[in-house]
Amino acid sequence: VGGSLAPQYDAQLAIYQDLFTRLADASTALGSATNSLGDGDPIYEGDPASWQRFANSLRARFALTLINQNPTLGTAELAAAINAPGGLIDANSENAQLNWPGDGLYNNPWSNNFQGRDDHRLSLTFVDILASLGDPRIAAFAMPATRDTVDTPFITKYCPGGISPCYVGLQNALTQSQAGPYIPYTSRPTEAMYPGTTTYGTFGGSGASFPSFIFTAAEGNFILAEAALRGIGGLTAAQAPGFYNGGMDASMRQ
């Protein structure tokens, strides 16, 4: 009993090293794989080349997460992932995503969650940045606020002169009692994730089948942009804007 209550934990570095080894081995094996799970694979329908790109992309993600703590290992693994056969996910057609059937049994979990509660709101920081840049994705990420008549230290309004639609974020890290009064004045998440009729209103309608995104082309391009800016993985700083713009384009199209 004592052993189960005081387990021996692996060092974080050892976990990263094991992940890198597993992903490298998987990418190599998938490069020559001819078998397929077909319909038994809900992400890529058994396509080995897609799974190879996904393995490389996860390897790059983990390497970039580690790189400031362990530059030597992070840089080596990032370069290996970028240059591995199959490359990274860099087009929306290659996105790793789980397409939910939306059949009442296998629904998008967020859609199920939104069915009976109405306290999810967009972050103030997120909405502020999108609104200040005139970013057109705000309409895809958020619903307009139901009201725009309150002035508090927690809310930044982007609706001068009553311009509609009005997108308003909610301050992060508030307690339930602090956030409660501002819920009616702030933006819900995208309507696309809602299941239609809920216990508190009608929104969207196809949210039960809204996909869960695991790794997207936007992230793949942004990883390449950062690698280029750092001058690693065989990339140069001059390439960074192209990858960055590619990430923005992929995100907007997604």
Steps between C-alpha positions, in 0.01 A plus 500: 500500500782739587646465152175591328461812716857616437571426133834568335448775244701524181699817443345737247812479282470122488136528393588740217786277385268200494238694302759606244617141459147364463399767248816455294447124490136544409581741218759261357265202518210694348719604207492144365167383641252345259227388740199713593231514766259656252177608663636385836719813502275803572777754436677401178303198379811287532728702270863432610640812330264722701597330824867543411450877462312504829786316678753750361277792598461382859876452520549860384241627749668325793845617387389862487341465844832374637742720309543784750562256785728266309620678183730219389238225506218728387693634204612154389152352524336796329743477209445124478121543498506773235729300274340159556342328196135597475552851639266687732129573475487826307173487303146488641429186299760329723361618835483240775141530615235275647174533307222420746197313361263720701260208529405554862748238620827638361462877515753779521563525878484880500162486329375267772643733764330806348167316498427577864727783616554858393811626676763457228627830360785618277814633669537877524861480381408287199211721392701820559776386264263383228286814518794743508641340184166481322559125473212345301527172694325660797163422341599132476635480855232694687133592513412867544433607857132497594525844661736795474388747763732432793829670578723313745873460554471144370359573155652673199233601251555514125160634405535880471173665407312174548670327205371147455600224533675562828767257623601532865738281701489405867797558731695183578538347847184640657316303763148381423347780706718763332428377147127447544383861453689534171388177332206670316734767361774276360538276196423129496729265302427444134145406414637216286574299816148521644246218467200709398234512769649518849349546843553878473458587130543390138840525334675340205352159438780275373739531792467131591703415188748789529851349470762494774828634360813317621765654276436753224681650203505835680708352784728318257573823315554696821750237620690542173482879537657488848764251385587729211517805725742310727701378201463130582379191318674608182280811476596867490348816646412619150253209474316585822249750352394251235430230756329747734273627225433138403386433855270801502354401164440142615336619821267739319400238243443244775 
